[in-house]
């Protein structure tokens, strides 16, 4: 992943300012879920419920 981010759990990362970032593809794969639009929508709904008002930025795979 990106060198400026610290991994927290599969798919979730934090930056130096403590902001959260999510690689949805990595998150879904780690939980053995299909990476399809409907599953992404369900996952985002659950993540928003769990994290409340904490802003989470979606990030893409890092390809050097």
N, C-alpha and C positions, 0 to 999 in steps of 0.2 A: 504494500500500500504506500501511501505518501509518507515521506520521512518527517514531515511536520506534524503528523498525527500520531497519537498514542492509542494503541488498540486497547479496548476495554473488554469486549466480548465479541464473538463473531458478528461482524457487520457494524458494530458500534465503535466509534473513535472519539477522542477528545483532542482539541488543539491546546496550545499554550495558554489561551485565555479561558479555558474551561468550557468552551462551546462544544456541543455534541454534533456529531456527523454520523450519517448512516449510509452504508453501502447495502442497498436493499437486496441486490442479487446475492451477495455474500451471506446476508442474514437468512434469506430463504433457503439457500443451499445448505447452510449449517443446520437448519431445522427440518431438512428433508421435505421441503415444500416446493411445488412447481413455481417457476418464475413466469407467471402469466398475469395480465392486468387485473383480473378479479382477485387473485391472491394478494397482489401488491396492495390493492384497495383495502382488503380485510386487515392485512398486517399494519398498514398505516393507521387504520381506525383503532386497532388495539394499542399500538405504540402511543398514539396521542392520548388515549384514555389513561394509560399507565404513567406517562410522563407529564400529564396535565399541560400547563402552560409553558413548559420548557421548549424553546425553539430547537428544532433538529433540522439540520441541512442535509439533504440527500447528496451523496457524492457517487461518482461513477468509478468503475475499475481504473486503477492506475496502470497505464501501459507505457513503459519507457520508450 
